[in-house]
Amino acid sequence: LSYPIPLGAMDDEWKEELGVWANPTTAVEQLFKKESSGCLRRAEGVAFAWSRVDESNYGSSSRFRMYAHGRSPIELVVRNDDRQAETLEIASRLMERIANGPPLDQNFLLQLGVENDGTHETVLNFLREMLEQGILYGEDA
């Protein structure tokens, strides 16, 4: 297996050890539980970089790409809609924090205005994909 190890490549025993953090959906939900001490951390020893590409075809959208450990980038696409300016700010700050900052925790996500209420589903799906790929991992802080 290559490092970081995607969640899908882990055996059942390993997933059992990880508990709630072994599933991307439950891991993201855990971050939003009242008084959660959980966080999402970068995989150790992995280099991160990100980019933003603004596209003008098919309406306006922006693609944020997270590059990690030489793998294909994981994308967060922000489409032109009523919340675009807010979501662009959220995406930029999220990418910067993942690539260069401390772990992601509930306080940071709430400061961004991200909640587990479906409002920023593209952001939550991006986090789930990062967890699935093993680029981020969750744990109790």
C-alpha atoms as an extended CHARMM CRD file, in Angstrom:
* protein
*
       141  EXT
         1         1  LEU       CA              0.0000000000        0.0000000000        0.0000000000  PROA      1               0.0000000000
         2         2  SER       CA              1.1250000000        3.5170000000       -0.6920000000  PROA      2               0.0000000000
         3         3  TYR       CA              1.0510000000        6.2760000000        1.8750000000  PROA      3               0.0000000000
         4         4  PRO       CA             -1.2220000000        7.9590000000        2.7740000000  PROA      4               0.0000000000
         5         5  ILE       CA             -3.5740000000        5.0180000000        2.8810000000  PROA      5               0.0000000000
         6         6  PRO       CA             -7.0980000000        5.6350000000        1.5640000000  PROA      6               0.0000000000
         7         7  LEU       CA             -9.8780000000        4.6060000000        3.9470000000  PROA      7               0.0000000000
         8         8  GLY       CA            -11.1650000000        2.0750000000        1.4130000000  PROA      8               0.0000000000
         9         9  ALA       CA             -7.8330000000        0.2130000000        1.5280000000  PROA      9               0.0000000000
        10        10  MET       CA             -7.8990000000       -0.2590000000        5.3040000000  PROA      10              0.0000000000
        11        11  ASP       CA             -8.9350000000       -3.5960000000        6.7490000000  PROA      11              0.0000000000
        12        12  ASP       CA            -11.9220000000       -3.9690000000        9.0690000000  PROA      12              0.0000000000
        13        13  GLU       CA             -9.7560000000       -4.2440000000       12.1880000000  PROA      13              0.0000000000
        14        14  TRP       CA             -8.0510000000       -0.9510000000       11.4160000000  PROA      14              0.0000000000
        15        15  LYS       CA            -11.3860000000        0.7370000000       10.6970000000  PROA      15              0.0000000000
        16        16  GLU       CA            -12.7600000000       -0.5710000000       13.9820000000  PROA      16              0.0000000000
        17        17  GLU       CA             -9.8220000000        1.0420000000       15.7920000000  PROA      17              0.0000000000
        18        18  LEU       CA            -10.5470000000        4.3490000000       14.0920000000  PROA      18              0.0000000000
        19        19  GLY       CA            -14.2100000000        4.2250000000       15.1160000000  PROA      19              0.0000000000
        20        20  VAL       CA            -16.2220000000        7.2260000000       13.9450000000  PROA      20              0.0000000000
        21        21  TRP       CA            -13.1820000000        8.5270000000       12.0300000000  PROA      21              0.0000000000
        22        22  ALA       CA            -13.1200000000        5.4960000000        9.6840000000  PROA      22              0.0000000000
        23        23  ASN       CA            -16.0640000000        6.8060000000        7.6620000000  PROA      23              0.0000000000
        24        24  PRO       CA            -15.8390000000       10.1840000000        5.8990000000  PROA      24              0.0000000000
        25        25  THR       CA            -19.5120000000       10.9860000000        6.4930000000  PROA      25              0.0000000000
        26        26  THR       CA            -19.4890000000       10.2130000000       10.2070000000  PROA      26              0.0000000000
        27        27  ALA       CA            -16.1160000000       11.9500000000       10.6030000000  PROA      27              0.0000000000
        28        28  VAL       CA            -17.5020000000       15.2140000000        9.2110000000  PROA      28              0.0000000000
        29        29  GLU       CA            -20.6480000000       14.8160000000       11.3220000000  PROA      29              0.0000000000
        30        30  GLN       CA            -18.4520000000       14.3210000000       14.3990000000  PROA      30              0.0000000000
        31        31  LEU       CA            -16.8600000000       17.7200000000       13.8540000000  PROA      31              0.0000000000
        32        32  PHE       CA            -20.2450000000       19.3990000000       14.2100000000  PROA      32              0.0000000000
        33        33  LYS       CA            -21.4750000000       17.5720000000       17.3060000000  PROA      33              0.0000000000
        34        34  LYS       CA            -22.0080000000       19.8150000000       20.2890000000  PROA      34              0.0000000000
        35        35  GLU       CA            -18.8350000000       20.1270000000       22.3460000000  PROA      35              0.0000000000
        36        36  SER       CA            -16.8630000000       18.0450000000       19.8470000000  PROA      36              0.0000000000
        37        37  SER       CA            -13.1350000000       17.8780000000       20.4880000000  PROA      37              0.0000000000
        38        38  GLY       CA            -12.4900000000       16.2670000000       17.1220000000  PROA      38              0.0000000000
        39        39  CYS       CA            -10.3290000000       17.6620000000       14.3670000000  PROA      39              0.0000000000
        40        40  LEU       CA             -9.1000000000       16.8390000000       10.8880000000  PROA      40              0.0000000000
        41        41  ARG       CA             -5.3250000000       16.6990000000       10.4730000000  PROA      41              0.0000000000
        42        42  ARG       CA             -3.0810000000       16.5340000000        7.4270000000  PROA      42              0.0000000000
        43        43  ALA       CA             -1.4000000000       13.2140000000        6.7880000000  PROA      43              0.0000000000
        44        44  GLU       CA              2.1120000000       13.4580000000        8.2380000000  PROA      44              0.0000000000
        45        45  GLY       CA              5.0290000000       13.8520000000        5.8830000000  PROA      45              0.0000000000
        46        46  VAL       CA              2.8610000000       14.8760000000        2.9350000000  PROA      46              0.0000000000
        47        47  ALA       CA              3.5130000000       18.0830000000        1.0000000000  PROA      47              0.0000000000
        48        48  PHE       CA              0.4510000000       20.1780000000        0.1990000000  PROA      48              0.0000000000
        49        49  ALA       CA             -0.1960000000       22.9080000000       -2.3530000000  PROA      49              0.0000000000
        50        50  TRP       CA             -3.3550000000       24.3950000000       -3.7500000000  PROA      50              0.0000000000
        51        51  SER       CA             -4.4790000000       26.4860000000       -6.6740000000  PROA      51              0.0000000000
        52        52  ARG       CA             -7.5180000000       28.3680000000       -7.8860000000  PROA      52              0.0000000000
        53        53  VAL       CA             -8.6020000000       28.4680000000      -11.5110000000  PROA      53              0.0000000000
        54        54  ASP       CA            -11.4160000000       30.8080000000      -12.5320000000  PROA      54              0.0000000000
        55        55  GLU       CA            -13.3950000000       29.5870000000      -15.5050000000  PROA      55              0.0000000000
        56        56  SER       CA            -15.6180000000       31.6830000000      -17.7130000000  PROA      56              0.0000000000
        57        57  ASN       CA            -17.0810000000       28.9550000000      -19.9170000000  PROA      57              0.0000000000
        58        58  TYR       CA            -20.5660000000       27.6440000000      -19.0720000000  PROA      58              0.0000000000
        59        59  GLY       CA            -21.1790000000       30.5280000000      -16.7110000000  PROA      59              0.0000000000
        60        60  SER       CA            -18.7300000000       31.4930000000      -14.0380000000  PROA      60              0.0000000000
        61        61  SER       CA            -17.1480000000       29.0310000000      -11.6540000000  PROA      61              0.0000000000
        62        62  SER       CA            -13.9020000000       28.6000000000       -9.7720000000  PROA      62              0.0000000000
        63        63  ARG       CA            -12.0010000000       25.3660000000       -9.2610000000  PROA      63              0.0000000000
        64        64  PHE       CA             -9.9110000000       25.0390000000       -6.1410000000  PROA      64              0.0000000000
        65        65  ARG       CA             -7.4400000000       22.1750000000       -6.4110000000  PROA      65              0.0000000000
        66        66  MET       CA             -5.6420000000       20.5860000000       -3.4890000000  PROA      66              0.0000000000
        67        67  TYR       CA             -2.4430000000       18.7980000000       -4.4460000000  PROA      67              0.0000000000
        68        68  ALA       CA             -1.0000000000       16.3280000000       -1.9870000000  PROA      68              0.0000000000
        69        69  HSD       CA              1.8050000000       13.7870000000       -2.2250000000  PROA      69              0.0000000000
        70        70  GLY       CA              1.9520000000       13.7500000000       -6.0310000000  PROA      70              0.0000000000
        71        71  ARG       CA             -1.6000000000       12.4620000000       -6.4050000000  PROA      71              0.0000000000
        72        72  SER       CA             -4.2180000000       13.8390000000       -8.7510000000  PROA      72              0.0000000000
        73        73  PRO       CA             -5.7240000000       16.9770000000       -7.2490000000  PROA      73              0.0000000000
        74        74  ILE       CA             -8.9390000000       16.8870000000       -5.2650000000  PROA      74              0.0000000000
        75        75  GLU       CA            -11.2280000000       19.6430000000       -6.4750000000  PROA      75              0.0000000000
        76        76  LEU       CA            -13.7160000000       21.9320000000       -4.8340000000  PROA      76              0.0000000000
        77        77  VAL       CA            -15.8100000000       23.6480000000       -7.5210000000  PROA      77              0.0000000000
        78        78  VAL       CA            -17.5890000000       26.8720000000       -6.6150000000  PROA      78              0.0000000000
        79        79  ARG       CA            -20.3600000000       27.6160000000       -9.0950000000  PROA      79              0.0000000000
        80        80  ASN       CA            -21.8500000000       30.9850000000       -9.9000000000  PROA      80              0.0000000000
        81        81  ASP       CA            -24.8420000000       31.3870000000       -7.6180000000  PROA      81              0.0000000000
        82        82  ASP       CA            -26.2090000000       33.7020000000       -4.9630000000  PROA      82              0.0000000000
        83        83  ARG       CA            -23.6230000000       32.5380000000       -2.4080000000  PROA      83              0.0000000000
        84        84  GLN       CA            -20.6000000000       32.5200000000       -4.7170000000  PROA      84              0.0000000000
        85        85  ALA       CA            -18.6540000000       35.3540000000       -3.0450000000  PROA      85              0.0000000000
        86        86  GLU       CA            -19.1320000000       33.8000000000        0.3980000000  PROA      86              0.0000000000
        87        87  THR       CA            -18.2140000000       30.3170000000       -0.8270000000  PROA      87              0.0000000000
        88        88  LEU       CA            -15.0990000000       31.6180000000       -2.6290000000  PROA      88              0.0000000000
        89        89  GLU       CA            -13.8950000000       33.1390000000        0.6380000000  PROA      89              0.0000000000
        90        90  ILE       CA            -14.6530000000       29.9140000000        2.5190000000  PROA      90              0.0000000000
        91        91  ALA       CA            -12.8460000000       27.7970000000       -0.0840000000  PROA      91              0.0000000000
        92        92  SER       CA             -9.7580000000       30.0360000000       -0.0840000000  PROA      92              0.0000000000
        93        93  ARG       CA             -9.4490000000       30.0510000000        3.7000000000  PROA      93              0.0000000000
        94        94  LEU       CA            -10.0990000000       26.2950000000        3.8860000000  PROA      94              0.0000000000
        95        95  MET       CA             -7.3980000000       25.5070000000        1.3050000000  PROA      95              0.0000000000
        96        96  GLU       CA             -4.8960000000       27.7360000000        3.0630000000  PROA      96              0.0000000000
        97        97  ARG       CA             -5.6390000000       26.1390000000        6.4340000000  PROA      97              0.0000000000
        98        98  ILE       CA             -5.3510000000       22.5830000000        5.0880000000  PROA      98              0.0000000000
        99        99  ALA       CA             -2.0970000000       23.3010000000        3.2530000000  PROA      99              0.0000000000
       100       100  ASN       CA             -0.3680000000       25.4460000000        5.8650000000  PROA      100             0.0000000000
       101       101  GLY       CA             -2.3060000000       25.8100000000        9.0830000000  PROA      101             0.0000000000
       102       102  PRO       CA             -3.2910000000       23.9360000000       12.1990000000  PROA      102             0.0000000000
       103       103  PRO       CA             -5.8480000000       21.1090000000       12.1060000000  PROA      103             0.0000000000
       104       104  LEU       CA             -9.4400000000       21.8220000000       11.1010000000  PROA      104             0.0000000000
       105       105  ASP       CA            -11.7930000000       21.8820000000       14.0450000000  PROA      105             0.0000000000
       106       106  GLN       CA            -15.3700000000       22.8440000000       14.7720000000  PROA      106             0.0000000000
       107       107  ASN       CA            -14.4650000000       26.4020000000       15.7820000000  PROA      107             0.0000000000
       108       108  PHE       CA            -12.6700000000       27.0870000000       12.5100000000  PROA      108             0.0000000000
       109       109  LEU       CA            -15.5010000000       25.6750000000       10.3840000000  PROA      109             0.0000000000
       110       110  LEU       CA            -18.1330000000       27.6270000000       12.3060000000  PROA      110             0.0000000000
       111       111  GLN       CA            -16.0560000000       30.8330000000       11.9850000000  PROA      111             0.0000000000
       112       112  LEU       CA            -16.1100000000       30.2410000000        8.2260000000  PROA      112             0.0000000000
       113       113  GLY       CA            -19.8820000000       29.8870000000        8.3860000000  PROA      113             0.0000000000
       114       114  VAL       CA            -19.8160000000       26.2100000000        7.4250000000  PROA      114             0.0000000000
       115       115  GLU       CA            -22.3620000000       24.0450000000        9.1870000000  PROA      115             0.0000000000
       116       116  ASN       CA            -23.6180000000       20.5360000000        8.5800000000  PROA      116             0.0000000000
       117       117  ASP       CA            -26.9730000000       21.8090000000        7.3250000000  PROA      117             0.0000000000
       118       118  GLY       CA            -26.5930000000       21.3530000000        3.5640000000  PROA      118             0.0000000000
       119       119  THR       CA            -25.8030000000       25.0360000000        2.9410000000  PROA      119             0.0000000000
       120       120  HSD       CA            -22.1800000000       24.3670000000        1.9530000000  PROA      120             0.0000000000
       121       121  GLU       CA            -22.4880000000       20.7720000000        0.7860000000  PROA      121             0.0000000000
       122       122  THR       CA            -19.7150000000       21.2030000000       -1.8070000000  PROA      122             0.0000000000
       123       123  VAL       CA            -17.3050000000       22.1480000000        1.0010000000  PROA      123             0.0000000000
       124       124  LEU       CA            -18.3700000000       19.1540000000        3.1130000000  PROA      124             0.0000000000
       125       125  ASN       CA            -18.0880000000       16.8130000000        0.1120000000  PROA      125             0.0000000000
       126       126  PHE       CA            -14.5590000000       18.1210000000       -0.4630000000  PROA      126             0.0000000000
       127       127  LEU       CA            -13.6420000000       17.3060000000        3.1600000000  PROA      127             0.0000000000
       128       128  ARG       CA            -15.2030000000       13.8440000000        2.8200000000  PROA      128             0.0000000000
       129       129  GLU       CA            -13.1330000000       13.1940000000       -0.3170000000  PROA      129             0.0000000000
       130       130  MET       CA             -9.9460000000       14.3220000000        1.4330000000  PROA      130             0.0000000000
       131       131  LEU       CA            -10.7530000000       11.8930000000        4.2630000000  PROA      131             0.0000000000
       132       132  GLU       CA            -11.5750000000        9.0650000000        1.8560000000  PROA      132             0.0000000000
       133       133  GLN       CA             -8.2220000000        9.5250000000        0.0980000000  PROA      133             0.0000000000
       134       134  GLY       CA             -6.3430000000        9.5040000000        3.4090000000  PROA      134             0.0000000000
       135       135  ILE       CA             -5.0090000000       13.0160000000        2.7880000000  PROA      135             0.0000000000
       136       136  LEU       CA             -6.8170000000       14.1650000000        5.9560000000  PROA      136             0.0000000000
       137       137  TYR       CA             -7.5900000000       12.0240000000        8.9630000000  PROA      137             0.0000000000
       138       138  GLY       CA             -9.8310000000       12.6330000000       11.9150000000  PROA      138             0.0000000000
       139       139  GLU       CA             -9.1440000000       12.1970000000       15.5800000000  PROA      139             0.0000000000
       140       140  ASP       CA            -10.2040000000       13.4110000000       18.9880000000  PROA      140             0.0000000000
       141       141  ALA       CA             -7.9330000000       16.2800000000       19.9700000000  PROA      141             0.0000000000
